[in-house]
Amino acid sequence: MKRITTRLLALSLLTLPAVTAEAATPAPAASAAQTPQPMPDNYRFSGTLGPYPIGATVSIRPDLTVASAHYFYVKNLVDIPLSGQVSGEQITLSEPGGGRFTLHFETNDKKAPTPLTFQTSTGLAGTWAEGTKTYPVTLNLEAADNLAPSTLYADVTDASPTVYEAMVQRFLHSVLSDNKAEAAKLISWPLRVNAEHSSTLKSPAALSASWSRVFTPCVLATLRHAIPHEMFVHNSQAMIANGTVWFDAHGATAINSTACPAPAQ
């Protein structure tokens, strides 16, 4: 299994038995039809379609054709399937309702080899059009992996991706609505708080007493833009908002809390 992150995270978290002579007899070679096909590489993006925040995943086979793709609006996190093709540095993605993305690779690396590809670019840009409507599109590459959709969080939990993401979404909603009691139910205690003065909170009462120090205005502003869908996984934990909050199978385990910068004098 391969996972690659393409953006700097705020803070990382923390023999076969001997073969007998009989067993050593080689098995017949597998036929070509039995040879397992490599999993496509999934490129995961976040960005905007006009005024709307979106996310997208494009899965690319080794021959650089599109195996599958989808995008979603952050407002509702519902995947919209896409079919597509790649031609040089151009990517076309079409949805069943008639919407069509016309995109090209972009990079902020002036030394990147050309032509750009999914492997050498840092994002996609172009337009989305449907009928008379046209919106600009900007997508930043967030991560890449070769996981099947059903195994996205297999390193974290036995729950399905839908169930696991629902738990993270409930935590986000609780924090942003200032519901301390509900948020406490969605924490895998103890909770590590990494801040200027780091601490470990061991109970709901401790969280309530430290709430404003943990969830500063800047942390809350960051969490309002978090995408609790197709989250990045590292060390058997999933993260949102570029590492602001980390989760194990049972709930939030660590929060990287930052104080708001002082206003300029």
C-alpha positions as CSV (number, residue, x, y, z in Angstrom):
1,M,0.0,0.0,0.0
2,K,1.4,3.4,-0.9
3,R,0.5,6.8,0.5
4,I,2.2,10.0,-0.5
5,T,1.5,13.5,0.9
6,T,2.3,16.4,-1.3
7,R,1.9,19.2,1.2
8,L,3.7,20.0,4.4
9,L,1.7,18.7,7.4
10,A,1.4,21.1,10.4
11,L,2.8,18.5,12.8
12,S,3.4,14.8,12.5
13,L,2.2,12.5,15.3
14,L,3.4,11.1,17.1
15,T,9.7,-14.7,9.4
16,L,8.5,-17.0,7.3
17,P,9.0,-20.7,8.4
18,A,11.7,-22.8,6.9
19,V,10.7,-24.4,3.5
20,T,10.9,-28.2,3.3
21,A,12.1,-29.9,0.2
22,E,8.6,-31.0,-0.7
23,A,7.2,-27.5,-0.1
24,A,10.0,-26.0,-2.2
25,T,8.6,-27.5,-5.4
26,P,7.6,-24.4,-7.5
27,A,4.0,-23.9,-8.3
28,P,2.9,-23.7,-11.9
29,A,3.4,-20.2,-13.4
30,A,0.2,-18.1,-13.3
31,S,-1.3,-17.4,-16.7
32,A,-1.5,-13.9,-17.9
33,A,-5.2,-13.8,-17.2
34,Q,-4.4,-14.6,-13.5
35,T,-1.8,-11.8,-13.1
36,P,-3.2,-9.2,-10.7
37,Q,-3.5,-5.8,-12.2
38,P,-1.8,-2.9,-10.4
39,M,-4.1,-0.6,-8.5
40,P,-4.5,2.9,-10.1
41,D,-2.9,5.8,-8.4
42,N,-5.5,8.1,-6.8
43,Y,-4.7,11.9,-6.9
44,R,-6.7,13.8,-4.4
45,F,-7.3,17.5,-4.8
46,S,-9.1,20.4,-3.0
47,G,-9.9,23.8,-4.4
48,T,-12.8,25.8,-5.8
49,L,-15.3,25.7,-8.6
50,G,-16.3,29.3,-9.0
51,P,-17.3,30.4,-5.5
52,Y,-17.8,26.9,-4.3
53,P,-15.2,24.9,-2.3
54,I,-14.8,21.4,-3.8
55,G,-12.7,18.3,-3.5
56,A,-11.9,15.8,-6.3
57,T,-10.1,12.5,-6.8
58,V,-8.8,11.2,-10.2
59,S,-7.6,7.6,-10.4
60,I,-5.0,7.0,-13.1
61,R,-3.9,3.6,-14.5
62,P,-0.2,2.8,-15.2
63,D,-0.9,3.6,-18.9
64,L,-2.0,7.1,-17.8
65,T,-5.7,6.6,-18.7
66,V,-8.4,7.6,-16.3
67,A,-9.7,4.6,-14.3
68,S,-12.3,6.6,-12.4
69,A,-12.9,10.0,-11.0
70,H,-15.3,12.0,-8.9
71,Y,-15.7,15.4,-7.3
72,F,-17.8,16.8,-4.4
73,Y,-18.9,20.0,-3.0
74,V,-17.6,20.6,0.5
75,K,-21.1,21.8,1.6
76,N,-22.6,18.3,1.2
77,L,-19.7,15.9,0.6
78,V,-21.6,13.8,-1.9
79,D,-19.4,12.3,-4.6
80,I,-20.4,13.1,-8.2
81,P,-19.0,10.5,-10.7
82,L,-16.9,11.7,-13.6
83,S,-15.6,10.1,-16.8
84,G,-12.5,11.5,-18.4
85,Q,-9.5,11.4,-20.5
86,V,-6.0,12.8,-20.5
87,S,-4.4,14.2,-23.6
88,G,-0.9,15.6,-23.0
89,E,-1.2,18.2,-20.4
90,Q,-5.0,18.5,-20.8
91,I,-7.6,16.7,-18.8
92,T,-11.3,16.5,-19.6
93,L,-13.8,15.2,-17.0
94,S,-17.5,14.9,-17.7
95,E,-20.4,14.3,-15.2
96,P,-23.7,12.6,-15.9
97,G,-25.7,15.8,-15.6
98,G,-23.8,17.5,-18.4
99,G,-21.2,19.5,-16.5
100,R,-17.7,19.3,-18.0
101,F,-14.3,20.2,-16.6
102,T,-11.6,21.3,-19.0
103,L,-8.4,21.4,-17.1
104,H,-4.6,21.5,-17.5
105,F,-1.7,20.7,-15.2
106,E,0.0,23.4,-13.2
107,T,3.1,23.6,-10.9
108,N,4.8,26.0,-8.7
109,D,8.1,24.3,-9.4
110,K,10.0,26.2,-12.1
111,K,12.3,23.3,-12.5
112,A,9.6,20.7,-13.0
113,P,10.2,18.6,-16.2
114,T,7.8,19.1,-19.1
115,P,5.3,18.1,-20.2
116,L,3.7,18.1,-16.8
117,T,1.9,15.0,-15.6
118,F,0.0,14.0,-12.4
119,Q,3.3,13.0,-10.9
120,T,5.2,16.3,-11.7
121,S,2.4,18.8,-11.3
122,T,1.1,20.4,-8.1
123,G,-2.5,21.1,-9.3
124,L,-5.0,21.6,-12.0
125,A,-6.7,24.7,-13.3
126,G,-9.2,25.5,-16.0
127,T,-13.0,25.8,-16.2
128,W,-16.3,23.9,-15.5
129,A,-19.1,24.5,-17.9
130,E,-22.7,23.4,-18.2
131,G,-25.0,25.0,-20.7
132,T,-24.5,28.8,-20.5
133,K,-22.8,28.6,-17.1
134,T,-19.0,28.7,-16.9
135,Y,-16.9,28.9,-13.7
136,P,-13.1,29.0,-13.2
137,V,-11.7,25.9,-11.4
138,T,-8.5,25.7,-9.3
139,L,-7.5,22.4,-7.7
140,N,-4.4,21.9,-5.5
141,L,-2.9,18.4,-5.2
142,E,-3.2,17.3,-1.6
143,A,-2.1,13.7,-1.6
144,A,-1.8,10.5,-3.6
145,D,-2.3,6.9,-2.8
146,N,-3.3,3.6,-4.5
147,L,-6.0,2.5,-2.0
148,A,-9.3,1.1,-3.0
149,P,-12.2,3.3,-1.8
150,S,-13.4,0.6,0.7
151,T,-9.9,0.5,2.3
152,L,-9.3,4.3,2.6
153,Y,-9.2,4.1,6.4
154,A,-8.2,0.5,6.8
155,D,-5.1,1.5,8.8
156,V,-7.2,3.4,11.3
157,T,-10.5,1.6,11.8
158,D,-12.6,-1.4,10.9
159,A,-15.6,0.9,10.3
160,S,-16.6,1.7,6.7
161,P,-15.4,5.1,5.3
162,T,-19.0,6.4,5.5
163,V,-19.3,5.6,9.2
164,Y,-15.9,6.8,10.1
165,E,-16.3,10.1,8.2
166,A,-19.6,10.6,9.9
167,M,-17.9,10.5,13.3
168,V,-15.4,13.1,12.3
169,Q,-18.1,15.3,10.8
170,R,-20.0,15.1,14.1
171,F,-16.9,16.2,16.0
172,L,-16.5,19.2,13.7
173,H,-20.1,20.2,14.0
174,S,-19.9,19.9,17.8
175,V,-16.8,22.1,18.0
176,L,-18.0,24.7,15.6
177,S,-21.4,24.9,17.4
178,D,-19.6,25.2,20.8
179,N,-21.2,22.0,22.0
180,K,-18.6,20.9,24.6
181,A,-20.5,17.9,25.9
182,E,-21.0,16.4,22.5
183,A,-17.4,17.1,21.4
184,A,-16.1,15.3,24.5
185,K,-18.0,12.2,23.5
186,L,-16.0,12.1,20.2
187,I,-12.6,12.3,21.8
188,S,-10.3,9.3,22.3
189,W,-8.9,10.2,25.7
190,P,-6.4,11.4,26.7
191,L,-6.4,14.4,24.2
192,R,-3.0,15.9,23.3
193,V,-3.0,19.6,22.8
194,N,0.1,20.8,21.0
195,A,0.4,24.6,21.5
196,E,2.8,27.2,22.9
197,H,2.3,25.5,26.2
198,S,1.4,21.9,25.3
199,S,-0.7,19.8,27.6
200,T,-2.7,16.5,27.8
201,L,-6.3,16.7,28.7
202,K,-7.7,13.6,30.5
203,S,-11.4,14.3,30.9
204,P,-14.4,16.3,29.6
205,A,-14.1,18.6,32.5
206,A,-10.5,19.4,31.6
207,L,-11.6,20.1,28.0
208,S,-14.4,22.4,29.1
209,A,-12.0,24.4,31.3
210,S,-9.5,24.7,28.5
211,W,-11.9,25.1,25.6
212,S,-11.0,28.7,24.6
213,R,-7.3,27.9,24.8
214,V,-7.6,24.8,22.7
215,F,-10.1,26.1,20.1
216,T,-8.8,29.6,19.5
217,P,-10.5,31.9,17.0
218,C,-7.8,30.9,14.4
219,V,-8.3,27.2,15.0
220,L,-12.0,27.6,14.6
221,A,-11.5,29.6,11.4
222,T,-9.3,26.8,10.1
223,L,-11.8,24.1,11.0
224,R,-14.6,25.9,9.2
225,H,-12.8,25.1,6.0
226,A,-11.9,21.5,7.0
227,I,-12.9,18.7,4.6
228,P,-13.9,15.5,6.6
229,H,-14.0,13.4,3.4
230,E,-11.2,11.3,1.9
231,M,-8.9,12.3,4.7
232,F,-5.2,11.8,4.7
233,V,-3.9,9.0,6.9
234,H,-0.5,8.7,8.6
235,N,0.7,6.4,11.5
236,S,-2.8,4.9,11.7
237,Q,-4.5,8.2,12.3
238,A,-6.6,10.4,10.0
239,M,-6.3,14.2,9.9
240,I,-8.3,17.2,8.9
241,A,-7.3,20.8,8.1
242,N,-3.7,19.9,7.2
243,G,-3.1,18.3,10.6
244,T,-5.1,20.6,12.9
245,V,-6.9,17.6,14.4
246,W,-5.9,14.0,14.3
247,F,-8.3,11.0,14.8
248,D,-7.9,7.3,15.7
249,A,-10.7,4.8,15.4
250,H,-12.6,6.2,18.4
251,G,-12.3,10.0,18.1
252,A,-9.9,13.0,18.2
253,T,-6.5,12.2,19.7
254,A,-4.5,15.4,19.1
255,I,-5.2,19.1,18.3
256,N,-2.5,21.4,17.0
257,S,-3.8,24.6,18.5
258,T,-2.3,27.9,17.3
259,A,-2.8,31.3,18.8
260,C,-4.0,34.1,16.5
261,P,-1.2,36.5,15.6
262,A,-1.2,39.8,17.3
263,P,-2.5,42.7,15.2
264,A,0.2,44.9,13.7
265,Q,0.9,48.1,15.7
